[in-house]
Amino acid sequence: MPKRRMKIASLDEAGIKRIHQMEESFGTLIVALEPHVPLAELSDEQVKKLQAVEQDLGVVLIAYQV
């Protein structure tokens, strides 16, 4: 079984309230995730490249530390 890299975020009541307010405002459901393994520290240039590929592919990319 592959390692889980993300898990459902543990939020306090204030965080949950903020998410619920956004859901109501957007008319959507929102899932809060947090990394289960260390995220990679990217340079500004690397972040821009990652965001450009996200835009092109219509996905969310997450870089993990190896």
C-alpha positions as CSV (number, residue, x, y, z in Angstrom):
1,M,0.0,0.0,0.0
2,P,1.4,3.5,-0.9
3,K,2.2,5.9,1.9
4,R,-0.4,8.5,2.5
5,R,1.1,12.0,1.7
6,M,-1.9,14.1,2.7
7,K,-4.5,13.7,5.5
8,I,-7.6,15.5,6.5
9,A,-6.5,18.6,8.4
10,S,-7.1,19.0,12.1
11,L,-8.7,22.4,12.5
12,D,-9.8,24.3,15.6
13,E,-13.3,25.7,15.9
14,A,-12.2,29.0,14.4
15,G,-10.7,27.3,11.4
16,I,-13.7,25.1,10.8
17,K,-15.9,28.2,11.0
18,R,-13.8,30.0,8.4
19,I,-14.1,27.0,6.1
20,H,-17.8,26.8,6.5
21,Q,-18.2,30.5,5.8
22,M,-16.2,30.0,2.6
23,E,-18.4,27.0,1.6
24,E,-21.5,29.1,2.1
25,S,-20.0,32.0,0.2
26,F,-18.8,29.9,-2.7
27,G,-21.7,27.5,-2.8
28,T,-19.3,24.6,-2.7
29,L,-17.8,22.0,-0.4
30,I,-14.2,22.4,0.6
31,V,-11.9,19.8,2.0
32,A,-9.0,20.9,4.2
33,L,-5.9,18.7,3.8
34,E,-2.5,18.9,5.5
35,P,0.8,17.3,4.5
36,H,1.6,14.0,6.1
37,V,5.2,14.1,4.9
38,P,7.5,17.1,4.6
39,L,6.8,19.4,1.6
40,A,9.7,20.5,-0.6
41,E,11.1,24.0,-0.1
42,L,11.0,25.5,-3.5
43,S,12.6,28.6,-4.9
44,D,10.4,31.4,-6.2
45,E,11.3,30.3,-9.8
46,Q,10.4,26.7,-9.0
47,V,7.0,27.8,-7.6
48,K,6.2,29.8,-10.7
49,K,7.1,26.8,-12.9
50,L,4.9,24.6,-10.8
51,Q,2.0,27.0,-10.9
52,A,2.3,27.4,-14.7
53,V,2.0,23.6,-15.1
54,E,-0.9,23.5,-12.7
55,Q,-2.6,26.2,-14.8
56,D,-1.9,24.3,-18.1
57,L,-3.1,20.9,-16.8
58,G,-5.9,22.1,-14.6
59,V,-4.6,20.3,-11.5
60,V,-3.1,21.0,-8.1
61,L,0.6,19.9,-7.8
62,I,2.3,19.3,-4.5
63,A,6.1,18.9,-4.2
64,Y,7.3,16.6,-1.4
65,Q,10.8,16.4,0.1
66,V,12.6,13.2,-0.7
